[in-house]
Amino acid sequence: MSGDAAAFDEPIDVTGPIYQNFLGSWALDVDSCDFEQGDPPQTASYRISEDGDELVFEVDWIDVSGEAHHVSFRARPDGSLQPFKGGVLADSLSVTAVSESALHSSAYLNGVELMIAQRTLSNIGGAMHLVQTVKLPDGTTPTNRSTYHRQQ
C-alpha cells in the first residue's frame, strides 16, 4: 500500500450516520494486496449496506485457483458483542463506527478476540483501505492489507 498518513486525514462529508461513506460497493485493487497469510484473490468485491439498525457486509472473491467464494455478516455498528455463527472460528463479533473514516470489526471465540478488520477511507471516500489481522494460537499475528475502490 502506498501513500502517506496524511491521506487518511482528508475531510469526508457525512450527511447521514457516522458510517455513511462506507456504504456501497467496492472493488479490490489487486495490485494493492500485501498478504502475510494466504494468497491474494484474483478479484474481489465488497458491499456494505444498511438493514434497519445493522450494517450488512458481503464479500465475493475468486481465489488463485479460480474458485468463487462468498461471505456475509451483519451487526449493529455500536461496538457491542453480538452472536455470530462462525463455526469453530468465531461465536461473536463487534462492529464499531470509530469515525467518519474508520469502521472496525472484530471476531471472538469464547470471549477471546481472534480476528480484527480495520477499514479506513481516503481520497474523500473513494478508497477503502482494509487491514485484517488474525491472532494465531502460536502468538503470531499475520496481517493482510488491501485497498478497494468505490464502484458507481
Phi, psi and omega in degrees: 000130180251172180112167180249168184299332181299331180298332180281346184263008180295144179292141178237130181281120179246119179249001180223216178301160183304331182268006188311318185285352175274341183293138178130192183253143184227144178243136181292135167270097186304324181294343181277348187293131174227094187253130172263344179229123180075181180256144175298149178287163174291322180203156178201150173230152187223129179231132175238125181223171177255145171218099186065234180265012181248152168263140178247126180249127177230127181233129176238138178208160174244121183283178185297337179270000178092005180275135180275143179225154176216137173221144175215152174206163181218150179192157172287135183275047184250006179085356181282150175285130182230145180303145182214134179267076181256018179062224183280356182267325184200143177240355175206162178211163174224146174234130183234121172277095186289317181198184178296342183236014179219126179225116186243154173218153178221145176246142186233152171229120182054040177082359181256125178291122182243336182223137181229132174235124179245118178252129181228134179267146171217180182054047180052044177083008181275344179227139176242119179265130183242125176240116182244125181237138177243135176262107183274157181303332181278004178092351178284157181226074178298143183233135175248133180239140178203163178234136176244145178250141182297138177258149180275000000 
